[in-house]
Amino acid sequence: MRRRSLITAAGVGLAGTIALPAAAQGLPKIEWRCASSFPKELDTIYFVAGFVADRVAKATGNRFRIHVTPAEPSVQAFGVLDAVSDGTVQCGHTASLYFVDRDPAFAFDTGLPFGLNARQQNAWMIGGGLDLLRNFMRSYDLVPFPAGNTGAQLGGWFNKEINDLSDLRGLKFRISGLGGSVLERLGVEVENLPGDAVYGAMKSGAVDGAKWIGPYDDEKLKLNTVAKYCYYPGWWESGSQLSLIVNRSQWERLPEPYQVVFTMACAEANAWLLGKYDVVNVPALRRMVATGTVIKPFPQEVMTACYRAAYALNDEIASQHPTFARLYADWRRFRGDIYEWFRLSELALNDFVLAATKEAEKR
Amino acid sequence: MRRRSLITAAGVGLAGTIALPAAAQGLPKIEWRCASSFPKELDTIYFVAGFVADRVAKATGNRFRIHVTPAEPSVQAFGVLDAVSDGTVQCGHTASLYFVDRDPAFAFDTGLPFGLNARQQNAWMIGGGLDLLRNFMRSYDLVPFPAGNTGAQLGGWFNKEINDLSDLRGLKFRISGLGGSVLERLGVEVENLPGDAVYGAMKSGAVDGAKWIGPYDDEKLKLNTVAKYCYYPGWWESGSQLSLIVNRSQWERLPEPYQVVFTMACAEANAWLLGKYDVVNVPALRRMVATGTVIKPFPQEVMTACYRAAYALNDEIASQHPTFARLYADWRRFRGDIYEWFRLSELALNDFVLAATKEAEKR
């Protein structure tokens, strides 16, 4: 640093660009690659990495540039963790629950069944959850940044009605993460497929049903053309947080201004995706209903059985995996606390407004 | 561009810091002042402006610095709009609903009674609402940036129980914005006071009740020591969005990298405040209950009367103010749409989880 300052001072007379502070003078040109786990057809979830790249480039006068590639043969959707961990790419955009087979603790970076909603997940991140996740992912040489949330999703697509628990037994269903493990306990045969393979599997009959995200993305993947019944709510992740995972040594090498710019870009993208979905999901929902989709709530019996199976599963995993147990203890305390507050505030008000709106429509 | 590149190239051999792009070379040193409408005791809502200033400084290597001053005699809490508009300060952090007497359309920048919750407000901003607000505020030479949301608030503090509508008549109550106009229609005498005056007014008996924000901030302002009854939910703004308002000509003079950095910092702060409140409100709520605060829901009769009065008021204002009418038309359409989606997703799941959690506690 000292040497660089002196040299620059010497060069001032010639170059005419004086008095740049050390931080601005020394900022290097950096090019990163970012592998996305998501199909490039999706201008929502796939676009998040591009949103971050655009913000970072503009904020740094194009000195720090990130090149995004969609899920492709060199780095498959589910290969993003390894590719970032081993430095094949500097960062990746993914849903960490794709990696629960490595360690179930990855689930906390996305969301647990019947867990925190998007706002509660954000609050947990700020209130210590992100520190716990980063500590856990340190052993994979990863630094995770929340970058996009889908909110509560649709409950998925089925080629038949789900009237009771018996309808789940033997059903072949595409889902990732702990939600899949819950369904397995209820007799479902679970398939874990990347987004770009879902339509083909539904169409060929390789699976009887699938969950992807919500009305807008599901319509883009044409899932409404290969299944008639769409159930709600998507309890699998409650509010699915996506992550930009960064290779740790690459991260540590970034100058502070770039670290701050990258962090802010992820934070903005995190909120942007949720807002974008909330804007585009309703028109998509209406289009699908207009072309024959039947929207139904999961029967109470199914919801209750899934809820119980989910928390029994959490307890079992915690007893076997110390990494999961540590995160689960904090997550569970936080979940209890925040529902205590939401009961008096957000949910009390939202439920009243929903009921009052319906009442006003009747009159 | 061309000339500068040549000069820099010429200086390379000497300076060793090559190829700084024009944007990085030319970035000026800028110092702004930011007036906050909020008392400096509050490390939540007051801290937002400091959060933005810190991010901006770090991302620009301290070249763009923002100095925050709390509500003080030179720029009173309610004087922030004029101070930014006339260029006394470059920007300010405030709740736009303080200015509904200038034009009721300012309410849309904060939130309407029984309106959008925090997430829905964010979505409306992304889905065109922010463009409409900026267009409206152009005549005040202001560019608004969402910067902090409180979520649904507490329903306020009262020195007596509110059992029916008759208990509201003649009550002197501190509240700002359209929520106050709704209460006036139900016989309440409304006082509009800045945050740092609320405790004194309650203690002296100048008002019988007051709303501020939520458990954490209300405890900091010691409102729980001057009133026993705390009601929920705070329907006044549903999810109150705060804003960093920037003087338009100052904004247009900023180089693009600074504009992008400032925008991202506000976006991060917007999410940060909501998360911070969600983390700190529960412990504060428990402390207050432990020291004698009685928490009660507003009676259904009161909620319903307020709801009806609120929408009657909106319609009346819209018929008299074209600025309000334009924003209201879009807001109302958006509100209807998003509740259609939330009913199937967020609210369906949240309500199930809340009920299931209570059920699990019983067993």
Chai-1 contact restraints between the chains, C-beta under 6 A:
chainA,res_idxA,chainB,res_idxB,connection_type,confidence,min_distance_angstrom,max_distance_angstrom,comment,restraint_id
A,I7,B,G16,contact,1.0,0.0,6.0,A-B,restraint_1
A,T8,B,A15,contact,1.0,0.0,6.0,A-B,restraint_2
A,T8,B,T17,contact,1.0,0.0,6.0,A-B,restraint_3
A,G11,B,G11,contact,1.0,0.0,6.0,A-B,restraint_4
A,G11,B,L14,contact,1.0,0.0,6.0,A-B,restraint_5
A,G11,B,A15,contact,1.0,0.0,6.0,A-B,restraint_6
A,L14,B,G11,contact,1.0,0.0,6.0,A-B,restraint_7
A,A15,B,I7,contact,1.0,0.0,6.0,A-B,restraint_8
A,A15,B,G11,contact,1.0,0.0,6.0,A-B,restraint_9
A,A15,B,A15,contact,1.0,0.0,6.0,A-B,restraint_10
A,T17,B,Q25,contact,1.0,0.0,6.0,A-B,restraint_11
A,P21,B,G61,contact,1.0,0.0,6.0,A-B,restraint_12
A,A23,B,G61,contact,1.0,0.0,6.0,A-B,restraint_13
A,A24,B,G61,contact,1.0,0.0,6.0,A-B,restraint_14
A,Q25,B,T17,contact,1.0,0.0,6.0,A-B,restraint_15
A,K58,B,V260,contact,1.0,0.0,6.0,A-B,restraint_16
A,A59,B,P257,contact,1.0,0.0,6.0,A-B,restraint_17
A,A59,B,V260,contact,1.0,0.0,6.0,A-B,restraint_18
A,A59,B,V261,contact,1.0,0.0,6.0,A-B,restraint_19
A,G61,B,P21,contact,1.0,0.0,6.0,A-B,restraint_20
A,G61,B,A23,contact,1.0,0.0,6.0,A-B,restraint_21
A,G61,B,A24,contact,1.0,0.0,6.0,A-B,restraint_22
A,G61,B,P257,contact,1.0,0.0,6.0,A-B,restraint_23
A,N62,B,P21,contact,1.0,0.0,6.0,A-B,restraint_24
A,F114,B,V353,contact,1.0,0.0,6.0,A-B,restraint_25
A,N117,B,N350,contact,1.0,0.0,6.0,A-B,restraint_26
A,N122,B,A271,contact,1.0,0.0,6.0,A-B,restraint_27
A,N122,B,G275,contact,1.0,0.0,6.0,A-B,restraint_28
A,A123,B,G275,contact,1.0,0.0,6.0,A-B,restraint_29
A,A123,B,D278,contact,1.0,0.0,6.0,A-B,restraint_30
A,A123,B,V279,contact,1.0,0.0,6.0,A-B,restraint_31
A,I126,B,G275,contact,1.0,0.0,6.0,A-B,restraint_32
A,G127,B,V279,contact,1.0,0.0,6.0,A-B,restraint_33
A,A152,B,S345,contact,1.0,0.0,6.0,A-B,restraint_34
A,A152,B,E346,contact,1.0,0.0,6.0,A-B,restraint_35
A,A152,B,L349,contact,1.0,0.0,6.0,A-B,restraint_36
A,Y232,B,L344,contact,1.0,0.0,6.0,A-B,restraint_37
A,Y232,B,A348,contact,1.0,0.0,6.0,A-B,restraint_38
A,P233,B,S345,contact,1.0,0.0,6.0,A-B,restraint_39
A,P233,B,A348,contact,1.0,0.0,6.0,A-B,restraint_40
A,P233,B,L349,contact,1.0,0.0,6.0,A-B,restraint_41
A,W235,B,L349,contact,1.0,0.0,6.0,A-B,restraint_42
A,P257,B,A59,contact,1.0,0.0,6.0,A-B,restraint_43
A,P257,B,G61,contact,1.0,0.0,6.0,A-B,restraint_44
A,V260,B,K58,contact,1.0,0.0,6.0,A-B,restraint_45
A,V260,B,A59,contact,1.0,0.0,6.0,A-B,restraint_46
A,V261,B,A59,contact,1.0,0.0,6.0,A-B,restraint_47
A,M264,B,M264,contact,1.0,0.0,6.0,A-B,restraint_48
A,M264,B,A265,contact,1.0,0.0,6.0,A-B,restraint_49
A,M264,B,E268,contact,1.0,0.0,6.0,A-B,restraint_50
A,A265,B,M264,contact,1.0,0.0,6.0,A-B,restraint_51
A,A267,B,E268,contact,1.0,0.0,6.0,A-B,restraint_52
A,E268,B,M264,contact,1.0,0.0,6.0,A-B,restraint_53
A,E268,B,A267,contact,1.0,0.0,6.0,A-B,restraint_54
A,A271,B,N122,contact,1.0,0.0,6.0,A-B,restraint_55
A,A271,B,A271,contact,1.0,0.0,6.0,A-B,restraint_56
A,G275,B,N122,contact,1.0,0.0,6.0,A-B,restraint_57
A,G275,B,A123,contact,1.0,0.0,6.0,A-B,restraint_58
A,G275,B,I126,contact,1.0,0.0,6.0,A-B,restraint_59
A,D278,B,A123,contact,1.0,0.0,6.0,A-B,restraint_60
A,D278,B,I338,contact,1.0,0.0,6.0,A-B,restraint_61
A,V279,B,A123,contact,1.0,0.0,6.0,A-B,restraint_62
A,V279,B,G127,contact,1.0,0.0,6.0,A-B,restraint_63
A,N281,B,W341,contact,1.0,0.0,6.0,A-B,restraint_64
A,V282,B,D337,contact,1.0,0.0,6.0,A-B,restraint_65
A,V282,B,E340,contact,1.0,0.0,6.0,A-B,restraint_66
A,V282,B,W341,contact,1.0,0.0,6.0,A-B,restraint_67
A,M303,B,F352,contact,1.0,0.0,6.0,A-B,restraint_68
A,Y307,B,A356,contact,1.0,0.0,6.0,A-B,restraint_69
A,D337,B,V282,contact,1.0,0.0,6.0,A-B,restraint_70
A,I338,B,D278,contact,1.0,0.0,6.0,A-B,restraint_71
A,E340,B,V282,contact,1.0,0.0,6.0,A-B,restraint_72
A,W341,B,N281,contact,1.0,0.0,6.0,A-B,restraint_73
A,W341,B,V282,contact,1.0,0.0,6.0,A-B,restraint_74
A,L344,B,Y232,contact,1.0,0.0,6.0,A-B,restraint_75
A,S345,B,A152,contact,1.0,0.0,6.0,A-B,restraint_76
A,S345,B,P233,contact,1.0,0.0,6.0,A-B,restraint_77
A,E346,B,A152,contact,1.0,0.0,6.0,A-B,restraint_78
A,L347,B,N350,contact,1.0,0.0,6.0,A-B,restraint_79
A,A348,B,Y232,contact,1.0,0.0,6.0,A-B,restraint_80
A,A348,B,P233,contact,1.0,0.0,6.0,A-B,restraint_81
A,L349,B,A152,contact,1.0,0.0,6.0,A-B,restraint_82
A,L349,B,P233,contact,1.0,0.0,6.0,A-B,restraint_83
A,L349,B,W235,contact,1.0,0.0,6.0,A-B,restraint_84
A,N350,B,N117,contact,1.0,0.0,6.0,A-B,restraint_85
A,N350,B,L347,contact,1.0,0.0,6.0,A-B,restraint_86
A,F352,B,M303,contact,1.0,0.0,6.0,A-B,restraint_87
A,V353,B,F114,contact,1.0,0.0,6.0,A-B,restraint_88
A,A356,B,Y307,contact,1.0,0.0,6.0,A-B,restraint_89
